Amino acid sequence: MEGSDFEPYRVLITRDENGDWEADCTCPYEWGGWCKHIVATALAYLRDPKTIEEHPRLDVLLASMEAEELRALICTLAERNLDWTIEIEAEIARRQRI
């Protein structure tokens, strides 16, 4: 679902095996509960599921890739976004300390 901003906020809604919903939005809303973007997306889905663009979960998309393909993908994406490089380096360092 897209709003009127130049770059629309992205909404992610998932349902677990129990049917419970989890949601996240890229908007700056910080006052607890779901923002209006999540509510609007959930309502649109309940009214007419075909109006919502669905994507497979990331783990499903990555499952068929070989290790070398995954490394190449991560490197390509990190080259486009310095913040990702920093986050990946920090996560690797954190995992090595555990």
C-alpha positions, 0 to 999 in steps of 0.5 A: 500500500502506498501513501502520498509521500515522495518515498512511501513508507514500507509496511511489513506484516507477518502472521505466525503459525498461530495466526498472530500478526506482527507488524513494522513500518518505516515511518517515524511513529513512536507512541506505542501500538500500530501506526496508521500505515500498518492499520490501513494495510491490515484493513485493506488486506482483510477487505481484499487480500489481492490489493496487497503485494505479498512477498515470500519471507527472506529466509525462503528466498535465501534458502536456495542460494549457495554460500558463494551466491549469498556472499556476493549478494551481501557484498553487493548490497553492502557496497550500495549502503555503508550503514549495512557494511558497518552493521554487518561488521558489528554483527560479526564481531558480536557473534565472535564474542559469544 
